[in-house]
Amino acid sequence: MEGHTNWLALVAGVVATQIIGFIWYHPKVLGTVWKQEIGMSDEQQKKTNIPLTMILSIVLMFGVAYALKYVAHGEVEHQTFKHGAYHALMDGALLLIPAIVIISLYEQKVLNTLELLLDTGY
């Protein structure tokens, strides 16, 4: 796909995901329920390396935002099995893996490399 990358739109998309995450996981919205469901205590949450987690989340979401510009195009010459398989692989690599890694970061599961590989591999 050719064309110009709108970097401002990519940055806006990343900022939007961070704002939505702050609201979604706020203790007065769904943050308390989330912590209960994953079994995280207040002490565990205080051990989180927030700067590292935020930086990695932003970098990964920037990759996701960049990848989304290539997801949808409907030219007839691209409607082949090979091209569909390519997009399935790239969507998995550039959209799903970052999502699983970000969730694992916030749940403090990133140290369990085998579990992370199993989840992302699936």
C-alpha positions in Angstrom: 0.0 0.0 0.0 1.4 3.3 -1.0 0.7 6.6 0.5 1.5 9.2 3.1 1.6 8.3 6.7 -0.4 10.7 8.8 1.8 10.8 11.9 -0.5 13.1 13.8 -3.4 10.6 13.4 -1.1 7.8 14.7 -0.1 9.9 17.7 -3.8 10.8 18.3 -4.7 7.1 18.2 -2.1 6.2 20.7 -3.1 9.0 23.0 -6.8 8.0 22.7 -6.0 4.4 23.7 -4.1 5.7 26.8 -7.0 8.0 27.8 -9.5 5.2 27.3 -7.3 2.9 29.4 -7.0 5.4 32.2 -10.8 5.7 32.3 -11.6 2.0 31.9 -9.2 0.8 34.6 -9.8 3.6 37.0 -10.8 2.2 40.5 -14.2 4.0 40.3 -15.0 2.4 36.9 -13.7 -1.1 36.3 -10.2 -1.1 38.0 -11.3 -2.6 41.2 -13.3 -5.4 39.5 -10.3 -6.1 37.2 -7.9 -6.4 40.1 -10.3 -8.8 41.9 -10.7 -10.9 38.8 -7.0 -11.4 38.2 -6.3 -11.8 41.9 -4.0 -8.7 42.2 -3.6 -7.2 45.7 -2.8 -3.6 46.4 0.7 -4.6 47.4 1.2 -6.3 44.1 0.0 -3.3 42.2 2.4 -1.0 44.1 5.3 -3.2 42.8 4.4 -2.4 39.2 7.0 -0.5 37.3 4.6 2.1 36.0 7.0 4.1 33.8 8.3 0.9 32.1 4.8 -0.4 31.6 3.5 2.9 30.2 6.5 3.3 27.8 6.2 -0.3 26.5 2.4 0.1 26.1 2.8 3.3 24.2 5.5 1.8 21.9 3.4 -1.3 21.2 0.2 0.8 20.6 2.1 3.0 18.2 3.0 -0.2 16.3 -0.6 -1.3 16.3 -1.8 2.2 15.1 0.8 2.0 12.3 -0.2 -1.5 11.3 -3.9 -0.6 11.1 -3.2 1.6 8.1 -2.4 -1.5 6.2 -5.3 -3.7 7.3 -8.1 -2.8 5.0 -7.8 -2.3 1.3 -10.2 -3.9 -1.1 -8.5 -3.8 -4.5 -9.5 -6.9 -6.6 -5.9 -7.9 -7.3 -5.4 -8.3 -3.5 -8.3 -10.7 -3.1 -6.3 -14.0 -3.1 -5.7 -16.7 -0.6 -2.0 -15.8 -0.4 -2.7 -12.1 0.3 -5.4 -13.1 2.9 -2.9 -15.4 4.6 -0.3 -12.6 4.6 -2.8 -10.3 6.3 -3.8 -12.9 8.8 -0.2 -13.4 9.8 0.6 -9.7 10.0 -2.6 -8.9 11.9 -1.7 -11.5 14.4 1.9 -10.3 14.7 1.1 -6.6 14.7 -2.3 -6.4 16.4 -2.9 -9.4 18.7 0.6 -9.9 20.0 1.0 -6.3 21.3 -2.4 -6.5 22.9 -1.5 -9.7 24.8 1.8 -8.3 25.8 0.2 -5.0 27.1 -2.3 -7.0 29.1 0.5 -9.2 30.5 2.4 -6.1 31.5 -0.4 -4.7 33.5 -1.2 -8.1 35.1 2.5 -8.4 35.9 2.7 -11.7 34.0 5.4 -10.7 31.6 8.1 -12.5 33.6 6.4 -15.8 32.7 7.9 -16.1 29.3 6.5 -19.5 28.5 2.9 -18.4 29.3 3.4 -15.2 27.2 4.8 -17.3 24.2 1.9 -19.8 24.5 -0.7 -17.0 24.6 0.8 -15.0 21.7 1.6 -18.2 19.7 -2.1 -19.2 19.9 
